[in-house]
Amino acid sequence: AQKVTQAQTEISVVEKEDVTLDCVYETRDTTYYLFWYKQPPSGELVFLIRRNSFDEQNEISGRYSWNFQKSTSSFNFTITASQVVDSAVYFCALSVYGGATNKLIFGTGTLLAVQP
Amino acid sequence: DTAVSQTPKYLVTQMGNDKSIKCEQNLGHDTMYWYKQDSKKFLKIMFSYNNKELIINETVPNRFSPKSPDKAHLNLHINSLELGDSAVYFCASSPGLADPLGTQYFGPGTRLTVL
């Protein structure tokens, strides 16, 4: 069975703090992709990153960084020096092959509140 | 030049009515999807289409009928609306067979409220 677990339901930090959002996934597929999406209060789903199952290199993009570890089936997301604009629900998702298309299996999301 | 667009953004209707949501993408993608986000923010796939052909149907009640007139459009028609259908519906698209596990880009969502 495929599953994504985001154990942190809500996190509250003060601006400029670093924060890590946890994501643990389950799949028996050897080829898969992992994603993070951001859903700000305005409601849209914004793509942040995609990582394939064969690439365990960490990635950094500005204040965002991602740590992918197959040994622990985790794909964690760290925001450095958080800002109020980072306040959103963050979803981790697993992409598995579903025939001619894929499907995203989402975690339940982590609500991040950054206080000024 | 919105990549994935949906209309309407808000839909308020009475139980028992029939309604449609439209989705269009200008990314040149072959694959389109419908997802439902419930009141607890949980996102779940409903349907996927590849080049107008239904590929995934995730045990959605047959009151929901997607239609893809061409690969840039995927509409969702809902018959006999029920209170439990209240949710945000997201359309998405991805490249398709050229990149089978490719990134899905989402529309802005349609908030459906059934009274």
Interface residues (C-beta under 8 A of the other chain):
Chain A: T31 Y32 Y33 F35 Y37 Q39 G43 E44 L45 F47 R50 N52 V89 F91 S95 V96 Y97 G98 G99 A100 T101 N102 K103 L104 I105 F106 T108 G109
Chain B: T31 Y33 Y35 K40 K41 F42 L43 K44 I45 S48 Y49 N50 E53 I55 I56 E58 V88 F90 A92 S94 G96 L97 P100 L101 G102 T103 Q104 Y105 F106 G107 P108 G109 R111
